[in-house]
C-alpha cells in the first residue's frame, strides 16, 4: 500500500511535467506568432545573439511561472 501511495506522486509529477512543457511550447509559439520578426529564423539562420537572450529569458520566466503554479 505504501508503494502505491508513492507511485501516485511519481505519476502526478510526470503528468505535470508534460503539461508544463506543453504550456511552455504553446506560449513560445504564441509569442512567435505575435512578434514582428520570425524568432526561429533570426536564431537559426542569422544567429542573432540578442534575440537568443530574449528568447531564453522568456523561456526561463514562463518555466518559473509554470513551476510555481504546479507546485
C-alpha positions in Angstrom: 0.0 0.0 0.0 2.9 2.4 0.8 4.5 1.8 -2.6 1.2 2.5 -4.3 1.0 5.8 -2.4 4.5 6.8 -3.6 3.7 5.7 -7.2 0.7 8.1 -7.2 3.1 11.0 -6.6 5.5 9.9 -9.2 2.8 9.6 -11.9 1.4 13.0 -10.9 4.9 14.6 -11.2 5.4 13.1 -14.7 2.0 14.2 -15.8 2.5 17.8 -14.5 6.0 17.9 -16.2 4.5 17.0 -19.5 1.7 19.6 -19.0 4.3 22.2 -18.1 6.4 21.5 -21.2 3.3 21.7 -23.4 2.3 25.0 -21.9 5.8 26.3 -22.4 5.9 25.3 -26.1 2.4 26.7 -26.7 3.4 30.0 -25.1 6.6 30.2 -27.2 4.5 29.5 -30.3 2.1 32.3 -29.4 5.0 34.8 -28.9 6.4 33.6 -32.2 3.2 34.5 -34.0 2.6 37.9 -32.4 6.2 39.1 -32.8 7.0 41.2 -35.9 10.0 39.1 -36.8 10.3 35.3 -37.2 12.2 34.5 -34.0 13.3 31.0 -35.1 14.7 32.3 -38.4 16.6 35.0 -36.6 18.0 32.5 -34.1 19.0 29.7 -36.5 19.8 31.5 -39.8 21.0 34.9 -38.7 22.5 33.8 -35.3 21.1 36.9 -33.6 22.5 36.8 -30.1 20.2 39.5 -28.7 17.1 37.5 -29.8 18.6 34.4 -28.3 19.0 36.1 -24.9 15.4 37.5 -25.1 14.0 34.0 -26.0 16.0 32.4 -23.2 14.7 34.9 -20.7 11.2 34.3 -21.9 11.5 30.6 -21.5 13.0 30.8 -18.0 10.3 33.2 -16.9 7.5 31.1 -18.2 9.1 28.0 -16.7 9.2 29.7 -13.3 5.6 30.7 -13.6 4.6 27.1 -14.6 6.6 25.6 -11.8 5.0 27.9 -9.2 1.6 27.1 -10.5 2.1 23.4 -10.4 3.9 23.4 -7.0 
